[in-house]
């Protein structure tokens, strides 16, 4: 069971002068759930090397059992510091792919041609694709074999407009995940803000927010098993 995890390389929060990147819990919780189930995990990012961590996700009130485990896991920290360059990765080498969120993907992974091609290959091969929180941004330009948006007529979720408003970044982000998924024909649904919520449609799995990270990985694992 070989799982690819793709993280953002983008660290600037628009023109605010603040830092962003990937959200720690959205990486750590799925990483350990899959690893403990016996998956061999490979990490990649557009630029390779150490992906930028959203500093807010490393603050005391954002810590979970998984993030604390990661803090003490030298092997995992070394793996994260040495992600592969996305352009060197081939979908044929993996059974599934998982994209953690954070605001970073809105800028790079949403537009990255290597990520788009990779996703289209995974989907065409019938291999599970999972994305949580802001990571469904990856479906902005991704197409299915029919040439339509990959999420067209599929049940999906992702970071909601109300959650983006709650963190005060609606006017900072390049687009809103909820709006984009709907514009691409996705059948978008959500739960209350900050509650765990996961949607599966065939081999496409999406989670709404950080609290959905582990449940999104569980849904992916169920497909693999």
C-alpha positions in Angstrom: 0.0 0.0 0.0 1.9 3.0 -1.3 0.5 6.5 -0.6 1.7 9.8 -2.0 1.2 12.9 0.1 1.5 16.2 -1.7 2.2 19.4 0.2 2.4 23.1 -0.8 5.6 25.0 -1.4 3.9 28.4 -1.1 4.6 30.5 2.0 3.2 34.0 1.4 -0.3 34.9 2.5 -1.2 37.1 -0.4 0.1 40.6 0.0 -0.4 40.7 3.8 3.3 40.2 4.6 2.3 37.2 6.7 3.4 33.6 6.3 1.4 30.6 5.3 2.0 27.1 4.1 0.5 23.7 5.0 -1.6 23.1 8.1 0.3 20.8 10.5 -2.7 18.8 11.8 -3.9 18.1 8.2 -0.5 16.5 7.5 0.2 14.8 10.8 -3.2 13.2 11.5 -3.5 11.5 8.0 0.3 10.6 8.0 0.1 8.6 11.2 -3.3 7.0 10.5 -2.0 5.7 7.2 1.5 4.9 8.5 0.0 2.9 11.4 -2.1 1.0 9.0 1.0 -0.2 7.2 1.1 2.3 4.3 4.5 3.3 2.8 4.3 7.1 2.5 6.2 9.3 0.1 6.1 13.0 0.5 6.3 15.5 -2.4 5.9 19.2 -3.1 6.2 21.5 -6.1 9.7 22.7 -5.1 10.9 19.7 -3.2 12.7 19.9 0.1 11.1 21.4 3.3 7.5 22.6 2.7 6.6 25.8 4.6 4.5 25.3 7.7 1.7 27.7 8.5 3.0 29.2 11.8 -0.6 29.4 13.1 -0.9 25.6 12.9 2.0 25.2 15.2 0.6 27.4 18.0 -0.3 25.8 21.3 -4.1 25.9 20.8 -3.7 24.1 17.4 -1.9 21.1 18.9 -3.4 17.6 18.7 -2.1 14.1 19.6 -0.8 13.7 16.0 1.0 17.1 16.0 2.6 16.3 19.3 3.7 12.9 18.1 5.2 14.5 15.0 7.2 17.0 17.1 9.0 14.0 18.7 9.3 11.9 15.6 12.8 12.5 14.1 12.2 10.1 11.2 9.0 11.9 10.1 10.6 15.3 10.5 13.5 14.3 8.3 11.1 12.9 5.7 9.2 16.1 5.6 12.4 18.1 5.2 13.3 16.1 2.1 10.1 16.0 0.0 10.5 15.0 -3.6 10.0 17.5 -6.4 6.5 17.0 -7.7 7.7 16.9 -11.4 9.7 13.7 -10.6 6.6 11.8 -9.3 4.6 9.4 -11.3 1.1 8.2 -10.4 1.9 4.7 -11.6 4.2 4.2 -8.6 1.4 4.8 -6.0 -2.0 3.4 -4.9 -3.5 6.6 -3.7 -2.7 10.3 -3.1 -3.6 12.6 -0.2 -3.4 16.4 -0.3 -3.2 18.2 3.1 -4.5 21.8 3.2 -3.4 25.1 4.7 -3.8 28.3 2.6 -0.7 27.6 0.6 -2.3 25.3 -2.0 -4.6 28.1 -3.1 -1.6 29.8 -4.7 0.6 27.0 -6.0 -1.0 23.6 -6.1 -4.2 25.0 -7.6 -2.2 26.2 -10.6 0.6 23.7 -10.7 0.8 21.8 -14.0 2.5 18.8 -12.5 -0.1 18.5 -9.8 -2.9 18.8 -12.3 -1.4 16.1 -14.6 -0.8 13.8 -11.6 -4.4 14.1 -10.4 -5.8 13.5 -13.8 -3.6 10.3 -14.0 -4.7 9.1 -10.6 -8.3 9.7 -11.4 -8.2 8.1 -14.8 -6.5 5.0 -13.3 -9.3 4.7 -10.7 -6.9 5.3 -7.8 -8.2 7.1 -4.6 -7.7 10.9 -4.4 -8.2 12.6 -1.0 -8.0 16.4 -0.2 -8.8 18.2 3.0 -9.7 21.8 3.9 -8.1 24.2 1.4 -6.5 21.3 -0.6 -9.6 20.8 -2.8 -8.2 24.0 -4.4 -6.3 21.4 -6.5 -9.5 20.8 -8.5 -9.6 24.3 -9.9 -8.2 23.3 -13.3 -8.2 19.5 -13.1 -10.2 17.7 -15.7 -11.8 14.3 -16.0 -11.4 12.1 -19.0 -14.5 13.7 -20.5 -12.7 17.1 -20.6 -15.1 18.6 -18.0 -13.9 19.7 -14.5 -13.0 16.7 -12.5 -15.5 17.6 -9.7 -18.3 18.2 -12.2 -21.5 16.4 -11.0 -19.6 14.9 -8.0 -20.3 15.3 -4.3 -17.6 17.3 -2.7 -16.7 19.5 0.3 -13.9 21.8 1.3 -13.2 24.9 3.4 -16.5 26.8 3.5 -17.1 30.4 2.8 -18.3 30.9 6.4 -15.1 29.4 7.8 -12.9 31.6 5.5 -14.9 34.6 6.7 -14.4 33.5 10.3 -10.6 33.6 9.9 -10.8 37.0 8.2 -9.2 36.0 4.9 -12.1 36.1 2.4 -10.6 39.2 0.8 -7.0 37.9 0.9 -7.3 34.5 -0.8 -7.2 34.3 -4.6 -10.5 32.4 -4.6 -12.9 30.7 -2.2 -12.8 26.9 -2.2 -16.6 26.5 -1.8 -17.3 29.0 -4.7 -14.8 27.4 -7.0 -16.1 23.8 -6.4 -19.6 24.9 -7.2 -18.5 26.9 -10.3 -16.8 23.7 -11.6 -20.1 21.8 -11.2 -19.3 20.1 -7.9 -22.3 19.2 -5.7 -21.0 21.0 -2.6 -22.2 20.3 0.9 -20.9 21.2 4.3 -21.4 20.8 8.0 -21.3 23.4 10.7 -18.1 25.4 10.9 -15.1 23.5 12.3 -17.0 20.2 12.6 -15.6 17.1 11.0 -17.2 16.4 7.7 -16.1 14.1 4.9 -17.7 13.4 1.5 -16.9 10.5 -0.7 -17.9 10.1 -4.4 -16.4 7.0 -6.0 -12.6 7.2 -5.5 -12.8 11.0 -4.8 -12.7 12.0 -1.1 -12.9 15.5 0.3 -12.8 16.9 3.9 -14.2 20.2 5.0 -11.6 21.6 7.5 -8.8 20.7 9.9 -11.1 18.7 12.1 -11.9 16.5 9.1 -8.2 15.4 8.5 -8.2 12.0 10.2 -11.7 11.1 9.0 -10.6 11.9 5.4 -7.6 9.6 5.8 -9.9 6.9 7.2 -12.1 7.2 4.2 -9.0 6.9 1.9 -7.8 3.8 3.9 -11.2 2.2 3.6 -11.0 2.5 -0.2 -7.5 1.0 -0.2 -8.5 -1.9 1.9 
